[in-house]
């Protein structure tokens, strides 16, 4: 990796994304064989520093680091000295002084991982910053698509939901476009940021237009914690007019798959029939998540090990 840190897919090249996905495919093979005792991070320390809730991302970074032999410390801001007024930069300096090699950070403010990365010697990995980016999520989505279809080039990916607040949508847009995929987006107008077309997305007028001939239909979580402006009338109406169900999947290509970064608001973004049906790749995404995070941690630190 040329970069000290992984802050977003906006700044990674197609070659770097390919390098991570290729390494992750190797890691996933090992995971499928239940091999979880690897030497790649022996003698390294990884700290997860989470200022927001998480199940998948925090747990899979921790497991990824442990499967490769690292020492792992988990800090939740709610139970740390952040509550006593310590700044992000001072927290980072403290973790640096403890000889941490990698800090994985989730923060409600876009740009917080960059500020931390500019301050500490440790490698910083963005595990989701505000409405900005969630690079490891998009990489695990891309790994799942690449394994399903063999290549990302030429894939048609329909992303439906709360695009305005979604760091997952933005990272997927940057990454998928660099890898040659078409990214269609559909949401209520109140949940569509302006300028998506200039960022390379095809903005659709209906969910059917987005799903027509698509290889992937991806639902996004309605971020109830970020809905202060009443962007849609009710969850029931959202599900009816903007969510995905089995009838929508008929517009997609034969063999199309259903994805969601999780956590899912069941029956809102996707019906239970889609979540639990044969086209769903949601559980596969979770396994891809550990493999991608193993690849990221290994590639960031491997030169130092040589
Ligand atoms: N997809 C995702 O980021 O999930 P968590 O919030 O559970 O980490």
Boltz pocket constraint, residues with backbone or C-beta under 6 A from the ligand:
constraints:
  - pocket:
      binder: B
      contacts: [[A, 53], [A, 54], [A, 55], [A, 56], [A, 57], [A, 58], [A, 127], [A, 128], [A, 137], [A, 261], [A, 262], [A, 263]]
      max_distance: 6.0
